[in-house]
């Protein structure tokens, strides 16, 4: 999970590698332009110097303003599918609603 500036939470990976680092502009731009989740099944930069084989990202939107991002990625040959894509979209939608309340 990331806010507009940096990664603020991580699960399932080495925290020191990602926490506090800025998400790559390429995936941020694609998430901002999309209404739902974006699935990228090609090599993509996650943070500076760290690449994944595939990723899904969704923007957390509160009152039509991007408040952050949910990202799921795979560093091995396992491709991100529709399940992971729906997961990030659902999580982003839930968090966006919580910010409004």
Backbone as XML, in Angstrom:
<?xml version="1.0"?>
<chain id="A" units="angstrom">
  <residue number="1" name="UNK">
    <atom name="N" x="0.850" y="-1.161" z="0.000"/>
    <atom name="CA" x="0.000" y="0.000" z="0.000"/>
    <atom name="C" x="0.902" y="1.232" z="0.000"/>
  </residue>
  <residue number="2" name="UNK">
    <atom name="N" x="0.474" y="2.220" z="-0.756"/>
    <atom name="CA" x="1.248" y="3.455" z="-0.842"/>
    <atom name="C" x="0.317" y="4.645" z="-0.791"/>
  </residue>
  <residue number="3" name="UNK">
    <atom name="N" x="0.816" y="5.738" z="-0.242"/>
    <atom name="CA" x="0.087" y="6.991" z="-0.349"/>
    <atom name="C" x="0.580" y="7.677" z="-1.617"/>
  </residue>
  <residue number="4" name="UNK">
    <atom name="N" x="0.337" y="8.943" z="-1.769"/>
    <atom name="CA" x="0.761" y="9.645" z="-2.985"/>
    <atom name="C" x="2.271" y="9.845" z="-3.064"/>
  </residue>
  <residue number="5" name="UNK">
    <atom name="N" x="2.989" y="9.576" z="-1.969"/>
    <atom name="CA" x="4.410" y="9.876" z="-1.938"/>
    <atom name="C" x="5.313" y="8.661" z="-1.782"/>
  </residue>
  <residue number="6" name="UNK">
    <atom name="N" x="4.889" y="7.661" z="-0.997"/>
    <atom name="CA" x="5.777" y="6.539" z="-0.719"/>
    <atom name="C" x="4.999" y="5.313" z="-0.252"/>
  </residue>
  <residue number="7" name="UNK">
    <atom name="N" x="5.695" y="4.178" z="-0.251"/>
    <atom name="CA" x="5.115" y="2.934" z="0.254"/>
    <atom name="C" x="4.985" y="3.066" z="1.767"/>
  </residue>
  <residue number="8" name="UNK">
    <atom name="N" x="3.771" y="2.817" z="2.284"/>
    <atom name="CA" x="3.521" y="2.987" z="3.713"/>
    <atom name="C" x="3.261" y="1.666" z="4.440"/>
  </residue>
  <residue number="9" name="UNK">
    <atom name="N" x="2.959" y="0.606" z="3.699"/>
    <atom name="CA" x="2.722" y="-0.703" z="4.325"/>
    <atom name="C" x="3.028" y="-1.795" z="3.318"/>
  </residue>
  <residue number="10" name="UNK">
    <atom name="N" x="3.514" y="-2.928" z="3.824"/>
    <atom name="CA" x="3.828" y="-4.066" z="2.963"/>
    <atom name="C" x="3.550" y="-5.349" z="3.723"/>
  </residue>
  <residue number="11" name="UNK">
    <atom name="N" x="3.085" y="-6.349" z="2.989"/>
    <atom name="CA" x="2.860" y="-7.672" z="3.565"/>
    <atom name="C" x="3.509" y="-8.706" z="2.655"/>
  </residue>
  <residue number="12" name="UNK">
    <atom name="N" x="4.166" y="-9.673" z="3.245"/>
    <atom name="CA" x="4.729" y="-10.774" z="2.477"/>
    <atom name="C" x="6.068" y="-10.509" z="1.824"/>
  </residue>
  <residue number="13" name="UNK">
    <atom name="N" x="6.777" y="-9.515" z="2.247"/>
    <atom name="CA" x="8.070" y="-9.238" z="1.646"/>
    <atom name="C" x="8.976" y="-8.517" z="2.619"/>
  </residue>
  <residue number="14" name="UNK">
    <atom name="N" x="10.212" y="-8.294" z="2.211"/>
    <atom name="CA" x="11.157" y="-7.586" z="3.091"/>
    <atom name="C" x="10.792" y="-6.105" z="3.211"/>
  </residue>
  <residue number="15" name="UNK">
    <atom name="N" x="10.357" y="-5.708" z="4.374"/>
    <atom name="CA" x="9.870" y="-4.346" z="4.596"/>
    <atom name="C" x="10.915" y="-3.277" z="4.275"/>
  </residue>
  <residue number="16" name="UNK">
    <atom name="N" x="12.150" y="-3.503" z="4.649"/>
    <atom name="CA" x="13.198" y="-2.495" z="4.422"/>
    <atom name="C" x="13.415" y="-2.218" z="2.938"/>
  </residue>
  <residue number="17" name="UNK">
    <atom name="N" x="13.112" y="-3.195" z="2.099"/>
    <atom name="CA" x="13.315" y="-3.041" z="0.662"/>
    <atom name="C" x="12.330" y="-2.048" z="0.059"/>
  </residue>
  <residue number="18" name="UNK">
    <atom name="N" x="11.118" y="-1.970" z="0.600"/>
    <atom name="CA" x="10.056" y="-1.179" z="-0.016"/>
    <atom name="C" x="9.585" y="0.023" z="0.795"/>
  </residue>
  <residue number="19" name="UNK">
    <atom name="N" x="9.524" y="-0.102" z="2.118"/>
    <atom name="CA" x="8.967" y="0.973" z="2.945"/>
    <atom name="C" x="9.701" y="2.291" z="2.759"/>
  </residue>
  <residue number="20" name="UNK">
    <atom name="N" x="8.929" y="3.342" z="2.597"/>
    <atom name="CA" x="9.504" y="4.671" z="2.454"/>
    <atom name="C" x="9.972" y="5.016" z="1.055"/>
  </residue>
  <residue number="21" name="UNK">
    <atom name="N" x="9.894" y="4.078" z="0.133"/>
    <atom name="CA" x="10.330" y="4.346" z="-1.241"/>
    <atom name="C" x="9.130" y="4.748" z="-2.089"/>
  </residue>
  <residue number="22" name="UNK">
    <atom name="N" x="9.400" y="5.560" z="-3.088"/>
    <atom name="CA" x="8.359" y="6.042" z="-3.983"/>
    <atom name="C" x="8.034" y="4.993" z="-5.045"/>
  </residue>
  <residue number="23" name="UNK">
    <atom name="N" x="6.737" y="4.805" z="-5.317"/>
    <atom name="CA" x="6.335" y="3.906" z="-6.396"/>
    <atom name="C" x="6.778" y="4.495" z="-7.734"/>
  </residue>
  <residue number="24" name="UNK">
    <atom name="N" x="7.069" y="3.617" z="-8.683"/>
    <atom name="CA" x="7.498" y="4.054" z="-10.016"/>
    <atom name="C" x="6.393" y="4.852" z="-10.697"/>
  </residue>
  <residue number="25" name="UNK">
    <atom name="N" x="6.771" y="5.905" z="-11.386"/>
    <atom name="CA" x="5.811" y="6.792" z="-12.040"/>
    <atom name="C" x="4.970" y="6.075" z="-13.092"/>
  </residue>
  <residue number="26" name="UNK">
    <atom name="N" x="5.542" y="5.090" z="-13.767"/>
    <atom name="CA" x="4.804" y="4.363" z="-14.809"/>
    <atom name="C" x="3.547" y="3.715" z="-14.254"/>
  </residue>
  <residue number="27" name="UNK">
    <atom name="N" x="3.677" y="2.996" z="-13.138"/>
    <atom name="CA" x="2.495" y="2.316" z="-12.609"/>
    <atom name="C" x="1.541" y="3.298" z="-11.930"/>
  </residue>
  <residue number="28" name="UNK">
    <atom name="N" x="2.061" y="4.359" z="-11.339"/>
    <atom name="CA" x="1.187" y="5.369" z="-10.742"/>
    <atom name="C" x="0.320" y="6.031" z="-11.805"/>
  </residue>
  <residue number="29" name="UNK">
    <atom name="N" x="0.913" y="6.374" z="-12.920"/>
    <atom name="CA" x="0.170" y="7.020" z="-13.993"/>
    <atom name="C" x="-0.929" y="6.109" z="-14.532"/>
  </residue>
  <residue number="30" name="UNK">
    <atom name="N" x="-0.613" y="4.834" z="-14.735"/>
    <atom name="CA" x="-1.616" y="3.899" z="-15.248"/>
    <atom name="C" x="-2.766" y="3.724" z="-14.258"/>
  </residue>
  <residue number="31" name="UNK">
    <atom name="N" x="-2.468" y="3.698" z="-12.974"/>
    <atom name="CA" x="-3.510" y="3.550" z="-11.966"/>
    <atom name="C" x="-4.391" y="4.799" z="-11.907"/>
  </residue>
  <residue number="32" name="UNK">
    <atom name="N" x="-3.792" y="5.962" z="-12.015"/>
    <atom name="CA" x="-4.566" y="7.210" z="-11.973"/>
    <atom name="C" x="-5.515" y="7.325" z="-13.157"/>
  </residue>
  <residue number="33" name="UNK">
    <atom name="N" x="-5.093" y="6.816" z="-14.308"/>
    <atom name="CA" x="-5.896" y="6.926" z="-15.530"/>
    <atom name="C" x="-7.030" y="5.904" z="-15.577"/>
  </residue>
  <residue number="34" name="UNK">
    <atom name="N" x="-6.948" y="4.866" z="-14.774"/>
    <atom name="CA" x="-7.930" y="3.786" z="-14.832"/>
    <atom name="C" x="-9.052" y="3.990" z="-13.817"/>
  </residue>
  <residue number="35" name="UNK">
    <atom name="N" x="-10.237" y="3.509" z="-14.166"/>
    <atom name="CA" x="-11.366" y="3.539" z="-13.239"/>
    <atom name="C" x="-11.308" y="2.367" z="-12.250"/>
  </residue>
  <residue number="36" name="UNK">
    <atom name="N" x="-10.673" y="1.290" z="-12.640"/>
    <atom name="CA" x="-10.572" y="0.113" z="-11.779"/>
    <atom name="C" x="-9.121" y="-0.281" z="-11.601"/>
  </residue>
  <residue number="37" name="UNK">
    <atom name="N" x="-8.912" y="-1.567" z="-11.469"/>
    <atom name="CA" x="-7.547" y="-2.073" z="-11.317"/>
    <atom name="C" x="-6.877" y="-2.209" z="-12.675"/>
  </residue>
  <residue number="38" name="UNK">
    <atom name="N" x="-5.572" y="-2.043" z="-12.686"/>
    <atom name="CA" x="-4.767" y="-2.220" z="-13.889"/>
    <atom name="C" x="-3.881" y="-3.437" z="-13.663"/>
  </residue>
  <residue number="39" name="UNK">
    <atom name="N" x="-3.902" y="-4.368" z="-14.611"/>
    <atom name="CA" x="-3.043" y="-5.541" z="-14.549"/>
    <atom name="C" x="-1.948" y="-5.383" z="-15.585"/>
  </residue>
  <residue number="40" name="UNK">
    <atom name="N" x="-0.708" y="-5.530" z="-15.146"/>
    <atom name="CA" x="0.449" y="-5.400" z="-16.036"/>
    <atom name="C" x="1.181" y="-6.733" z="-16.049"/>
  </residue>
  <residue number="41" name="UNK">
    <atom name="N" x="1.056" y="-7.478" z="-17.135"/>
    <atom name="CA" x="1.706" y="-8.783" z="-17.227"/>
    <atom name="C" x="2.962" y="-8.716" z="-18.078"/>
  </residue>
  <residue number="42" name="UNK">
    <atom name="N" x="3.786" y="-7.750" z="-17.741"/>
    <atom name="CA" x="5.119" y="-7.630" z="-18.327"/>
    <atom name="C" x="6.032" y="-7.103" z="-17.235"/>
  </residue>
  <residue number="43" name="UNK">
    <atom name="N" x="7.316" y="-7.143" z="-17.465"/>
    <atom name="CA" x="8.261" y="-6.654" z="-16.464"/>
    <atom name="C" x="7.986" y="-5.174" z="-16.211"/>
  </residue>
  <residue number="44" name="UNK">
    <atom name="N" x="7.822" y="-4.837" z="-14.931"/>
    <atom name="CA" x="7.457" y="-3.480" z="-14.573"/>
    <atom name="C" x="8.219" y="-3.061" z="-13.313"/>
  </residue>
  <residue number="45" name="UNK">
    <atom name="N" x="8.647" y="-1.803" z="-13.280"/>
    <atom name="CA" x="9.347" y="-1.296" z="-12.108"/>
    <atom name="C" x="8.318" y="-0.979" z="-11.028"/>
  </residue>
  <residue number="46" name="UNK">
    <atom name="N" x="8.591" y="-1.442" z="-9.804"/>
    <atom name="CA" x="7.711" y="-1.175" z="-8.663"/>
    <atom name="C" x="8.220" y="0.046" z="-7.892"/>
  </residue>
  <residue number="47" name="UNK">
    <atom name="N" x="9.433" y="-0.028" z="-7.415"/>
    <atom name="CA" x="10.117" y="1.111" z="-6.801"/>
    <atom name="C" x="11.487" y="1.186" z="-7.467"/>
  </residue>
  <residue number="48" name="UNK">
    <atom name="N" x="12.214" y="2.234" z="-7.210"/>
    <atom name="CA" x="13.503" y="2.425" z="-7.868"/>
    <atom name="C" x="14.408" y="1.210" z="-7.694"/>
  </residue>
  <residue number="49" name="UNK">
    <atom name="N" x="14.819" y="0.634" z="-8.826"/>
    <atom name="CA" x="15.745" y="-0.487" z="-8.826"/>
    <atom name="C" x="15.125" y="-1.854" z="-8.581"/>
  </residue>
  <residue number="50" name="UNK">
    <atom name="N" x="13.811" y="-1.932" z="-8.362"/>
    <atom name="CA" x="13.156" y="-3.214" z="-8.090"/>
    <atom name="C" x="12.043" y="-3.424" z="-9.108"/>
  </residue>
  <residue number="51" name="UNK">
    <atom name="N" x="12.143" y="-4.563" z="-9.807"/>
    <atom name="CA" x="11.202" y="-4.894" z="-10.867"/>
    <atom name="C" x="10.414" y="-6.137" z="-10.499"/>
  </residue>
  <residue number="52" name="UNK">
    <atom name="N" x="9.209" y="-6.231" z="-11.058"/>
    <atom name="CA" x="8.363" y="-7.413" z="-10.890"/>
    <atom name="C" x="8.020" y="-7.944" z="-12.274"/>
  </residue>
  <residue number="53" name="UNK">
    <atom name="N" x="7.700" y="-9.222" z="-12.333"/>
    <atom name="CA" x="7.313" y="-9.832" z="-13.607"/>
    <atom name="C" x="5.888" y="-9.462" z="-14.001"/>
  </residue>
  <residue number="54" name="UNK">
    <atom name="N" x="5.036" y="-9.191" z="-13.020"/>
    <atom name="CA" x="3.672" y="-8.738" z="-13.280"/>
    <atom name="C" x="3.142" y="-8.056" z="-12.031"/>
  </residue>
  <residue number="55" name="UNK">
    <atom name="N" x="2.099" y="-7.236" z="-12.230"/>
    <atom name="CA" x="1.554" y="-6.486" z="-11.103"/>
    <atom name="C" x="0.110" y="-6.095" z="-11.376"/>
  </residue>
  <residue number="56" name="UNK">
    <atom name="N" x="-0.616" y="-5.843" z="-10.295"/>
    <atom name="CA" x="-1.956" y="-5.256" z="-10.362"/>
    <atom name="C" x="-1.949" y="-4.073" z="-9.410"/>
  </residue>
  <residue number="57" name="UNK">
    <atom name="N" x="-2.516" y="-2.957" z="-9.849"/>
    <atom name="CA" x="-2.539" y="-1.754" z="-9.034"/>
    <atom name="C" x="-3.892" y="-1.072" z="-9.191"/>
  </residue>
  <residue number="58" name="UNK">
    <atom name="N" x="-4.396" y="-0.530" z="-8.085"/>
    <atom name="CA" x="-5.645" y="0.237" z="-8.104"/>
    <atom name="C" x="-5.466" y="1.470" z="-7.240"/>
  </residue>
  <residue number="59" name="UNK">
    <atom name="N" x="-6.100" y="2.533" z="-7.660"/>
    <atom name="CA" x="-6.044" y="3.792" z="-6.937"/>
    <atom name="C" x="-7.117" y="3.819" z="-5.851"/>
  </residue>
  <residue number="60" name="UNK">
    <atom name="N" x="-6.742" y="4.263" z="-4.660"/>
    <atom name="CA" x="-7.705" y="4.470" z="-3.578"/>
    <atom name="C" x="-8.264" y="5.867" z="-3.793"/>
  </residue>
  <residue number="61" name="UNK">
    <atom name="N" x="-9.560" y="5.944" z="-4.109"/>
    <atom name="CA" x="-10.157" y="7.236" z="-4.416"/>
    <atom name="C" x="-11.180" y="7.612" z="-3.353"/>
  </residue>
  <residue number="62" name="UNK">
    <atom name="N" x="-11.045" y="8.828" z="-2.851"/>
    <atom name="CA" x="-11.989" y="9.390" z="-1.895"/>
    <atom name="C" x="-12.495" y="10.696" z="-2.484"/>
  </residue>
  <residue number="63" name="UNK">
    <atom name="N" x="-13.792" y="10.751" z="-2.763"/>
    <atom name="CA" x="-14.400" y="11.941" z="-3.367"/>
    <atom name="C" x="-13.686" y="12.350" z="-4.655"/>
  </residue>
  <residue number="64" name="UNK">
    <atom name="N" x="-13.460" y="11.377" z="-5.528"/>
    <atom name="CA" x="-12.830" y="11.566" z="-6.841"/>
    <atom name="C" x="-11.397" y="12.079" z="-6.792"/>
  </residue>
  <residue number="65" name="UNK">
    <atom name="N" x="-10.750" y="11.929" z="-5.653"/>
    <atom name="CA" x="-9.355" y="12.306" z="-5.509"/>
    <atom name="C" x="-8.552" y="11.077" z="-5.114"/>
  </residue>
  <residue number="66" name="UNK">
    <atom name="N" x="-7.431" y="10.884" z="-5.771"/>
    <atom name="CA" x="-6.577" y="9.744" z="-5.444"/>
    <atom name="C" x="-5.913" y="9.974" z="-4.093"/>
  </residue>
  <residue number="67" name="UNK">
    <atom name="N" x="-6.105" y="9.003" z="-3.174"/>
    <atom name="CA" x="-5.540" y="9.116" z="-1.828"/>
    <atom name="C" x="-4.408" y="8.128" z="-1.599"/>
  </residue>
  <residue number="68" name="UNK">
    <atom name="N" x="-4.193" y="7.233" z="-2.552"/>
    <atom name="CA" x="-3.148" y="6.234" z="-2.408"/>
    <atom name="C" x="-3.360" y="5.100" z="-3.393"/>
  </residue>
  <residue number="69" name="UNK">
    <atom name="N" x="-2.618" y="4.009" z="-3.174"/>
    <atom name="CA" x="-2.642" y="2.899" z="-4.123"/>
    <atom name="C" x="-2.496" y="1.567" z="-3.401"/>
  </residue>
  <residue number="70" name="UNK">
    <atom name="N" x="-3.151" y="0.563" z="-3.946"/>
    <atom name="CA" x="-2.965" y="-0.811" z="-3.514"/>
    <atom name="C" x="-2.243" y="-1.520" z="-4.653"/>
  </residue>
  <residue number="71" name="UNK">
    <atom name="N" x="-1.163" y="-2.228" z="-4.340"/>
    <atom name="CA" x="-0.374" y="-2.916" z="-5.362"/>
    <atom name="C" x="-0.130" y="-4.356" z="-4.933"/>
  </residue>
  <residue number="72" name="UNK">
    <atom name="N" x="-0.334" y="-5.285" z="-5.866"/>
    <atom name="CA" x="0.049" y="-6.683" z="-5.685"/>
    <atom name="C" x="0.972" y="-7.010" z="-6.841"/>
  </residue>
  <residue number="73" name="UNK">
    <atom name="N" x="2.111" y="-7.630" z="-6.544"/>
    <atom name="CA" x="3.024" y="-7.955" z="-7.640"/>
    <atom name="C" x="3.695" y="-9.304" z="-7.411"/>
  </residue>
  <residue number="74" name="UNK">
    <atom name="N" x="4.227" y="-9.847" z="-8.499"/>
    <atom name="CA" x="4.913" y="-11.128" z="-8.477"/>
    <atom name="C" x="6.308" y="-10.943" z="-9.043"/>
  </residue>
  <residue number="75" name="UNK">
    <atom name="N" x="7.309" y="-11.389" z="-8.278"/>
    <atom name="CA" x="8.688" y="-11.275" z="-8.752"/>
    <atom name="C" x="9.154" y="-12.536" z="-9.477"/>
  </residue>
  <residue number="76" name="UNK">
    <atom name="N" x="8.344" y="-13.606" z="-9.442"/>
    <atom name="CA" x="8.710" y="-14.822" z="-10.163"/>
    <atom name="C" x="7.865" y="-14.932" z="-11.434"/>
  </residue>
  <residue number="77" name="UNK">
    <atom name="N" x="7.845" y="-16.094" z="-12.057"/>
    <atom name="CA" x="7.138" y="-16.275" z="-13.328"/>
    <atom name="C" x="5.628" y="-16.378" z="-13.189"/>
  </residue>
  <residue number="78" name="UNK">
    <atom name="N" x="5.107" y="-16.375" z="-11.979"/>
    <atom name="CA" x="3.667" y="-16.460" z="-11.755"/>
    <atom name="C" x="3.011" y="-15.144" z="-12.171"/>
  </residue>
  <residue number="79" name="UNK">
    <atom name="N" x="2.081" y="-15.220" z="-13.108"/>
    <atom name="CA" x="1.430" y="-14.022" z="-13.619"/>
    <atom name="C" x="0.260" y="-13.610" z="-12.717"/>
  </residue>
  <residue number="80" name="UNK">
    <atom name="N" x="0.057" y="-12.321" z="-12.602"/>
    <atom name="CA" x="-1.077" y="-11.774" z="-11.877"/>
    <atom name="C" x="-2.317" y="-11.985" z="-12.736"/>
  </residue>
  <residue number="81" name="UNK">
    <atom name="N" x="-3.381" y="-12.481" z="-12.121"/>
    <atom name="CA" x="-4.600" y="-12.777" z="-12.863"/>
    <atom name="C" x="-5.785" y="-11.950" z="-12.414"/>
  </residue>
  <residue number="82" name="UNK">
    <atom name="N" x="-6.968" y="-12.381" z="-12.834"/>
    <atom name="CA" x="-8.178" y="-11.630" z="-12.524"/>
    <atom name="C" x="-8.499" y="-11.643" z="-11.028"/>
  </residue>
  <residue number="83" name="UNK">
    <atom name="N" x="-8.142" y="-12.707" z="-10.316"/>
    <atom name="CA" x="-8.383" y="-12.759" z="-8.872"/>
    <atom name="C" x="-7.620" y="-11.653" z="-8.151"/>
  </residue>
  <residue number="84" name="UNK">
    <atom name="N" x="-6.342" y="-11.524" z="-8.430"/>
    <atom name="CA" x="-5.526" y="-10.485" z="-7.802"/>
    <atom name="C" x="-5.986" y="-9.083" z="-8.219"/>
  </residue>
  <residue number="85" name="UNK">
    <atom name="N" x="-6.391" y="-8.963" z="-9.466"/>
    <atom name="CA" x="-6.886" y="-7.688" z="-9.965"/>
    <atom name="C" x="-8.153" y="-7.273" z="-9.222"/>
  </residue>
  <residue number="86" name="UNK">
    <atom name="N" x="-9.083" y="-8.203" z="-9.048"/>
    <atom name="CA" x="-10.306" y="-7.912" z="-8.290"/>
    <atom name="C" x="-9.986" y="-7.610" z="-6.833"/>
  </residue>
  <residue number="87" name="UNK">
    <atom name="N" x="-8.980" y="-8.304" z="-6.285"/>
    <atom name="CA" x="-8.579" y="-8.084" z="-4.897"/>
    <atom name="C" x="-8.111" y="-6.646" z="-4.677"/>
  </residue>
  <residue number="88" name="UNK">
    <atom name="N" x="-7.222" y="-6.142" z="-5.530"/>
    <atom name="CA" x="-6.730" y="-4.775" z="-5.343"/>
    <atom name="C" x="-7.843" y="-3.760" z="-5.576"/>
  </residue>
  <residue number="89" name="UNK">
    <atom name="N" x="-8.731" y="-4.045" z="-6.515"/>
    <atom name="CA" x="-9.843" y="-3.134" z="-6.781"/>
    <atom name="C" x="-10.799" y="-3.083" z="-5.585"/>
  </residue>
  <residue number="90" name="UNK">
    <atom name="N" x="-11.096" y="-4.237" z="-5.002"/>
    <atom name="CA" x="-11.973" y="-4.297" z="-3.836"/>
    <atom name="C" x="-11.340" y="-3.597" z="-2.635"/>
  </residue>
  <residue number="91" name="UNK">
    <atom name="N" x="-10.062" y="-3.857" z="-2.391"/>
    <atom name="CA" x="-9.366" y="-3.229" z="-1.261"/>
    <atom name="C" x="-9.320" y="-1.709" z="-1.425"/>
  </residue>
  <residue number="92" name="UNK">
    <atom name="N" x="-9.028" y="-1.246" z="-2.632"/>
    <atom name="CA" x="-8.969" y="0.194" z="-2.883"/>
    <atom name="C" x="-10.344" y="0.834" z="-2.696"/>
  </residue>
  <residue number="93" name="UNK">
    <atom name="N" x="-11.379" y="0.170" z="-3.170"/>
    <atom name="CA" x="-12.742" y="0.686" z="-3.001"/>
    <atom name="C" x="-13.139" y="0.766" z="-1.536"/>
  </residue>
  <residue number="94" name="UNK">
    <atom name="N" x="-12.817" y="-0.271" z="-0.786"/>
    <atom name="CA" x="-13.129" y="-0.298" z="0.647"/>
    <atom name="C" x="-12.416" y="0.832" z="1.383"/>
  </residue>
  <residue number="95" name="UNK">
    <atom name="N" x="-11.127" y="0.985" z="1.142"/>
    <atom name="CA" x="-10.367" y="2.033" z="1.830"/>
    <atom name="C" x="-10.843" y="3.429" z="1.431"/>
  </residue>
  <residue number="96" name="UNK">
    <atom name="N" x="-11.215" y="3.589" z="0.172"/>
    <atom name="CA" x="-11.741" y="4.876" z="-0.272"/>
    <atom name="C" x="-13.026" y="5.237" z="0.459"/>
  </residue>
  <residue number="97" name="UNK">
    <atom name="N" x="-13.910" y="4.263" z="0.647"/>
    <atom name="CA" x="-15.155" y="4.504" z="1.388"/>
    <atom name="C" x="-14.875" y="4.831" z="2.842"/>
  </residue>
  <residue number="98" name="UNK">
    <atom name="N" x="-13.862" y="4.192" z="3.427"/>
    <atom name="CA" x="-13.517" y="4.467" z="4.823"/>
    <atom name="C" x="-12.992" y="5.881" z="4.996"/>
  </residue>
  <residue number="99" name="UNK">
    <atom name="N" x="-12.302" y="6.394" z="4.011"/>
    <atom name="CA" x="-11.783" y="7.764" z="4.090"/>
    <atom name="C" x="-12.896" y="8.805" z="4.037"/>
  </residue>
  <residue number="100" name="UNK">
    <atom name="N" x="-13.977" y="8.480" z="3.370"/>
    <atom name="CA" x="-15.098" y="9.410" z="3.242"/>
    <atom name="C" x="-15.898" y="9.456" z="4.546"/>
  </residue>
  <residue number="101" name="UNK">
    <atom name="N" x="-16.034" y="8.318" z="5.220"/>
    <atom name="CA" x="-16.859" y="8.240" z="6.438"/>
    <atom name="C" x="-16.273" y="8.994" z="7.595"/>
  </residue>
</chain>
